[in-house]
């Protein structure tokens, strides 16, 4: 009931995003039912029916990704102070968000069932026309109810499970007091993994000033009284206090007063980049091997299962490498004495890499697949039927909608920083210019990468 109330009282933009989830679920459910209809119409070719069902994994994954992105931006399920007192803690809000996602996806599945039955003629009594429609809809045959229900609940179950996994409550990682010190960036002695602030790389010696201020603050608090009543000093104090009780001087066991910062949380921005490159290379290798070993796709058929596995690995590799590439793009923008515009754009890209990096990688994979489809499915290639067109539109639309949703969420997340810059006197044209620089930098990095991956993926199929 709480999920229904939050759904009913949400804003128009939230309803539109949930409607997109329902549309994606409806399209995916319709493709799954068409795969079932093809299996019923061709019982003598189970391999072709299984391959059609396997190709429905791409729109299914795109719909689940869109559902997770929409659930992250839902303002009704954001944790707020005071809600735990009335039983709405992080766990309960996560359950509400998963339930809302399941309701939206189930609405789309019901719409897909009604559309499938309508096209079969079960609701109107008019039989469909066309051999392709008869093959995909299994006209004149009874539909197995367990199989229909199993296929229709795939999107709601996977979407709600993914939302629950993404929004699950996470306990803060305990601080590791015994972590060794190391040499940080540019040889500075300190915590090498400490996260830097937004303006750490400003011009005209701002980093030097930051270090000087930090050193002054440590010098100001060089001495304090410990819990046992003794006076403690910094380890760098050359003259520790002498003992006052008349005993012999104990060995120097001074204790540092520098606050031990907690280790930075494990960030997947750069650590998943090598894994993404490895998976991408594996996907291209599998696709090249299977594409050269198998025959070219005939009209009306889909590529082989090996090509599907290669494309899946390629898309996964680009998705894993997306955050690291976005983070790298932000670093490159700040290279070679950056000005205020490039500095602002680069730091924002580095901060937002965990939000928009993975959707960017998925969009790059979809663009590469579109290039391959345009190369293979040309005038002399296999037929690109209506169901394949629907699947391609679903995948492309869901990935683009996910990227736009993530970009809007990132904009709302940095709203306080934007307001602070405006209060400090930054002109709005500078913020718009920084946004344009970010978009141009991402296009300059992901554009050639997408083209290279697309050309390499199309080589074994363009025969």
C-alpha positions in Angstrom: 0.0 0.0 0.0 2.8 2.4 0.7 4.3 1.7 -2.7 1.0 2.5 -4.3 0.6 5.7 -2.4 4.1 6.9 -3.3 3.4 6.0 -6.9 0.1 7.9 -7.0 1.5 11.1 -5.3 4.7 11.3 -7.4 5.6 14.2 -9.7 4.9 14.1 -13.4 8.6 13.5 -14.3 8.7 10.5 -12.0 5.5 9.1 -13.7 7.1 9.5 -17.1 10.2 7.6 -16.1 8.1 4.8 -14.7 6.1 4.8 -17.9 9.3 4.3 -19.8 10.0 1.2 -17.6 6.5 -0.1 -18.4 7.0 0.4 -22.1 10.4 -1.3 -22.1 8.8 -4.2 -20.1 6.0 -4.4 -22.6 8.3 -4.6 -25.6 10.5 -7.2 -24.0 7.6 -9.3 -22.9 6.1 -9.2 -26.4 9.4 -10.4 -27.9 9.6 -13.2 -25.4 6.0 -14.3 -26.3 6.9 -14.1 -30.0 9.9 -16.4 -29.3 7.5 -18.8 -27.6 5.1 -18.6 -30.6 7.9 -19.4 -33.0 8.9 -22.5 -30.9 5.2 -23.7 -31.0 5.0 -23.2 -34.7 8.3 -24.9 -35.5 8.6 -27.9 -33.1 11.1 -29.6 -35.4 13.7 -26.8 -35.1 14.4 -26.4 -31.3 17.8 -24.9 -32.0 16.4 -21.9 -33.9 13.8 -21.3 -31.3 16.3 -21.4 -28.5 18.5 -18.9 -30.4 15.6 -16.5 -30.8 14.9 -16.8 -27.1 18.6 -16.1 -26.4 18.6 -13.0 -28.5 15.8 -11.6 -26.2 18.5 -11.3 -23.5 19.7 -8.0 -25.0 16.3 -6.1 -24.6 15.8 -7.8 -21.2 19.2 -6.5 -19.9 18.5 -3.0 -21.4 15.1 -2.9 -19.7 16.6 -4.0 -16.3 19.3 -1.3 -16.6 16.7 1.3 -17.3 14.6 0.2 -14.3 17.6 0.5 -12.0 18.5 4.0 -13.3 14.9 5.1 -12.8 14.8 3.7 -9.2 18.0 5.5 -8.3 16.4 8.9 -9.3 13.1 8.3 -7.5 12.8 11.0 -4.9 10.1 9.2 -3.0 12.5 6.5 -1.9 15.5 8.6 -0.8 16.6 8.1 2.8 15.8 11.1 4.9 16.5 11.9 8.6 13.6 11.0 10.9 12.1 8.3 8.7 13.7 5.5 10.6 11.6 6.5 13.7 8.4 5.6 11.9 9.7 2.4 10.4 10.9 3.7 7.0 14.6 3.0 7.3 16.9 2.2 4.4 15.8 -1.4 4.2 12.1 -0.5 4.1 12.7 2.2 1.4 14.7 -0.3 -0.7 11.7 -2.7 -0.5 9.3 0.1 -1.5 11.5 1.0 -4.5 11.7 -2.7 -5.6 8.0 -3.1 -5.2 7.3 0.1 -7.3 9.7 -1.2 -10.0 7.9 -4.6 -10.0 4.5 -2.9 -10.4 5.7 -0.8 -13.3 7.2 -3.8 -15.1 4.2 -6.0 -14.4 1.9 -3.3 -16.0 4.1 -3.5 -19.1 4.0 -7.4 -19.1 0.2 -7.3 -18.9 0.0 -4.9 -21.8 2.4 -7.2 -23.8 0.1 -10.2 -23.2 -3.0 -8.3 -24.3 -1.2 -7.1 -27.5 0.0 -10.6 -28.3 -3.5 -12.1 -27.8 -5.0 -9.3 -29.9 -2.6 -9.9 -32.8 -3.3 -13.6 -32.6 -7.0 -12.9 -33.0 -8.0 -14.4 -29.6 -9.7 -11.2 -28.5 -11.2 -10.0 -31.8 -11.7 -13.3 -33.7 -10.0 -11.9 -36.8 -7.0 -14.0 -37.9 -3.7 -12.2 -38.7 -2.4 -11.9 -42.2 1.1 -12.7 -43.2 3.4 -15.8 -42.9 5.8 -14.0 -40.5 3.0 -13.1 -38.1 1.6 -16.6 -38.3 5.1 -18.1 -37.4 5.7 -15.7 -34.5 2.2 -15.8 -33.0 1.4 -19.5 -33.3 -2.0 -18.9 -34.7 -4.4 -21.7 -34.2 -2.4 -23.3 -31.4 -3.1 -23.2 -27.7 -0.6 -21.3 -25.5 0.8 -23.1 -22.5 -0.1 -21.0 -19.5 2.9 -21.9 -17.4 5.3 -20.9 -20.2 3.5 -17.6 -20.8 3.5 -16.7 -17.1 7.1 -17.6 -16.7 8.2 -15.4 -19.7 6.0 -12.5 -18.5 7.4 -12.4 -15.0 11.0 -12.3 -16.2 11.3 -8.6 -16.5 9.5 -7.7 -13.2 11.5 -10.3 -11.2 14.9 -9.4 -12.7 14.2 -5.6 -12.5 13.0 -5.7 -8.8 15.9 -8.0 -7.8 18.4 -5.6 -9.5 16.9 -2.6 -7.8 17.0 -4.3 -4.4 20.6 -5.3 -4.9 21.6 -1.8 -6.0 19.7 0.1 -3.3 20.5 -2.4 -0.5 21.6 -0.8 2.8 25.4 -0.8 3.1 27.3 -0.5 6.4 30.1 2.0 6.4 33.5 0.3 6.0 35.4 0.4 9.3 38.6 2.4 9.3 41.8 0.4 9.1 44.2 1.9 11.7 47.1 -0.2 10.7 47.2 0.8 7.1 50.8 1.7 6.1 51.7 5.1 4.9 53.1 5.6 1.4 54.2 8.3 -1.0 51.3 10.1 -2.5 51.0 11.9 -5.8 54.1 13.8 -6.8 56.1 12.2 -4.0 54.2 13.9 -1.2 54.5 11.7 2.0 51.0 10.8 3.2 48.0 8.7 2.5 48.4 7.8 -1.2 44.8 6.8 -1.6 43.3 9.8 0.1 40.6 11.4 -2.0 41.3 14.9 -3.2 39.0 17.8 -3.0 37.4 19.6 -5.9 39.9 22.5 -6.1 43.0 20.5 -5.3 44.5 21.3 -8.7 43.8 25.0 -9.0 46.2 27.4 -10.6 48.7 29.9 -9.3 49.9 27.8 -6.4 46.6 26.9 -4.8 47.9 23.4 -4.0 50.9 24.9 -2.3 48.6 27.1 -0.3 46.5 24.1 0.7 49.5 22.3 1.9 50.7 25.3 3.9 47.3 25.7 5.5 47.2 22.1 6.4 50.7 22.3 7.9 49.7 25.4 9.9 46.7 23.7 11.3 48.7 20.7 12.4 51.3 23.0 14.0 48.6 24.9 15.8 47.4 21.6 17.5 50.9 20.3 18.2 50.1 19.5 21.8 47.1 18.2 23.6 46.2 16.3 26.8 45.6 12.6 26.4 43.1 10.4 28.1 45.4 9.5 30.9 46.3 13.0 31.8 49.8 13.1 30.1 50.9 15.6 27.6 51.2 14.2 24.1 53.1 15.8 21.3 53.6 15.2 17.6 56.2 12.7 16.4 57.9 15.5 14.6 58.5 17.5 17.8 62.3 17.5 18.3 62.0 18.3 22.1 59.6 16.0 23.8 58.7 17.0 27.4 60.9 15.6 30.2 59.4 13.4 32.9 58.4 15.3 36.0 58.1 12.4 38.5 61.9 12.1 39.0 62.2 8.7 37.3 64.6 7.9 34.5 63.6 9.0 31.1 61.7 6.3 29.3 62.4 5.5 25.7 60.8 7.9 23.3 57.4 6.5 22.5 55.8 9.6 21.1 52.4 9.5 19.5 51.5 11.3 16.4 48.7 13.8 16.6 47.9 13.9 12.9 44.3 12.6 12.6 44.4 9.2 11.0 42.1 9.6 8.0 39.9 6.7 7.0 41.0 5.0 3.8 39.1 6.1 0.8 36.3 3.8 -0.2 37.1 1.3 -2.9 36.3 3.1 -6.1 35.5 1.0 -9.2 36.3 3.9 -11.6 39.9 2.9 -12.3 40.1 -0.7 -10.9 37.5 -2.1 -13.4 39.3 -0.5 -16.4 41.8 -3.4 -16.9 39.0 -5.9 -16.4 36.9 -4.1 -19.0 39.7 -4.1 -21.5 40.3 -7.8 -21.0 36.6 -8.7 -21.4 36.4 -6.5 -24.5 39.4 -8.3 -26.0 37.9 -11.7 -25.1 34.6 -10.7 -26.7 36.2 -9.6 -30.0 38.3 -12.8 -30.0 35.2 -15.0 -29.5 33.3 -13.2 -32.2 36.1 -13.4 -34.7 36.7 -17.1 -34.1 33.0 -18.0 -34.3 32.3 -15.6 -37.2 35.1 -17.2 -39.3 34.2 -20.7 -38.4 30.4 -20.5 -39.1 28.7 -19.7 -42.3 27.2 -16.3 -43.1 23.7 -15.8 -41.8 21.0 -16.6 -44.4 18.0 -14.4 -45.0 15.5 -14.5 -42.2 17.9 -16.0 -39.6 19.9 -14.5 -36.8 23.7 -14.9 -36.3 25.0 -17.9 -34.5 25.2 -18.4 -30.7 28.9 -17.8 -30.7 28.5 -14.4 -32.3 25.9 -13.6 -29.6 28.3 -14.6 -26.8 31.0 -12.5 -28.4 28.7 -9.4 -28.7 27.6 -9.9 -25.1 31.3 -10.0 -23.9 32.1 -6.9 -25.9 29.2 -5.0 -24.4 30.1 -6.1 -20.9 33.7 -5.0 -21.5 32.7 -1.6 -22.7 30.3 -1.3 -19.7 33.1 -2.2 -17.3 35.6 0.1 -18.9 33.2 3.1 -19.1 33.8 4.5 -15.6 37.6 4.2 -15.9 37.5 5.8 -19.4 35.4 8.7 -18.1 37.7 9.2 -15.2 40.7 9.2 -17.5 38.9 11.7 -19.8 38.6 14.0 -16.8 42.3 13.7 -16.0 43.3 14.5 -19.5 41.2 17.6 -19.5 43.2 18.9 -16.6 46.6 18.2 -18.1 49.1 20.9 -19.3 48.2 23.9 -17.0 44.4 23.9 -17.3 42.4 27.1 -17.1 39.2 27.5 -15.0 37.0 26.0 -17.7 39.0 22.8 -18.3 39.7 22.5 -14.6 36.0 22.6 -13.8 35.0 20.3 -16.6 37.7 17.8 -15.7 36.9 17.6 -12.0 33.2 17.2 -12.7 33.9 14.3 -15.0 36.0 12.7 -12.4 33.3 13.0 -9.8 30.6 11.8 -12.1 32.5 8.9 -13.6 30.8 6.4 -11.4 27.3 7.7 -12.4 27.6 8.2 -16.2 30.5 5.9 -17.0 28.7 2.6 -17.2 25.7 4.0 -19.2 28.2 5.6 -21.6 30.0 2.3 -22.1 26.6 0.6 -22.8 25.7 3.3 -25.3 29.0 2.8 -27.1 28.4 -0.9 -27.3 24.9 -0.3 -28.8 26.3 2.1 -31.3 29.0 -0.4 -32.3 26.2 -3.1 -32.7 24.2 -0.7 -34.8 27.2 -0.2 -37.1 27.7 -4.0 -37.4 24.0 -4.4 -38.2 24.1 -1.7 -40.8 27.2 -3.5 -42.3 25.9 -7.1 -42.2 22.2 -6.5 -42.8 22.5 -4.5 -46.0 20.7 -5.0 -49.3 22.4 -8.3 -50.1 22.4 -9.6 -46.5 19.8 -11.3 -44.4 16.4 -9.8 -43.9 15.9 -7.4 -41.0 12.4 -8.3 -39.9 9.9 -6.4 -37.8 10.7 -8.3 -34.6 14.4 -7.6 -35.0 13.6 -3.9 -35.6 11.5 -3.9 -32.5 14.4 -5.4 -30.5 16.9 -3.0 -31.9 14.6 0.0 -31.1 14.1 -1.3 -27.5 17.8 -1.8 -26.8 18.7 1.6 -28.3 15.9 3.5 -26.6 16.5 1.9 -23.2 20.2 2.6 -23.3 19.8 6.2 -24.4 17.1 6.8 -21.8 19.4 5.3 -19.1 22.2 7.6 -20.0 19.9 10.7 -20.0 18.5 9.6 -16.6 22.0 9.2 -15.2 23.0 12.6 -16.5 20.0 14.2 -14.9 20.7 12.5 -11.6 24.3 13.7 -11.8 23.1 17.2 -12.4 20.9 17.1 -9.4 23.7 15.7 -7.3 26.0 18.6 -8.0 23.2 21.3 -7.6 24.7 22.5 -4.3 28.1 23.0 -6.0 26.5 24.8 -8.9 24.6 27.2 -6.6 27.8 27.9 -4.6 29.7 28.8 -7.8 26.9 31.1 -8.8 26.9 32.8 -5.4 30.7 33.3 -5.7 30.2 35.2 -8.9 30.8 32.5 -11.6 29.0 33.5 -14.8 26.4 31.0 -16.1 28.2 31.0 -19.4 31.2 29.4 -17.7 29.0 26.6 -16.4 27.5 26.1 -19.8 30.9 26.1 -21.4 32.1 23.5 -18.9 29.2 21.3 -19.9 30.0 21.7 -23.6 33.7 20.9 -22.9 32.7 17.7 -21.0 30.4 16.6 -23.8 33.1 17.3 -26.5 35.7 15.4 -24.5 33.5 12.4 -24.0 32.6 12.4 -27.7 36.3 12.7 -28.6 37.2 9.7 -26.5 34.3 7.3 -26.9 33.6 8.1 -30.6 36.9 6.7 -32.0 36.7 3.8 -29.5 33.2 2.9 -30.6 34.3 3.0 -34.3 37.3 0.8 -33.7 35.3 -1.8 -31.8 32.6 -1.7 -34.5 35.0 -2.2 -37.3 36.7 -5.1 -35.5 33.4 -6.7 -34.7 32.1 -6.4 -38.3 35.2 -7.9 -39.9 34.4 -11.6 -39.4 30.7 -11.1 -40.4 31.2 -9.0 -43.5 31.9 -11.9 -45.8 
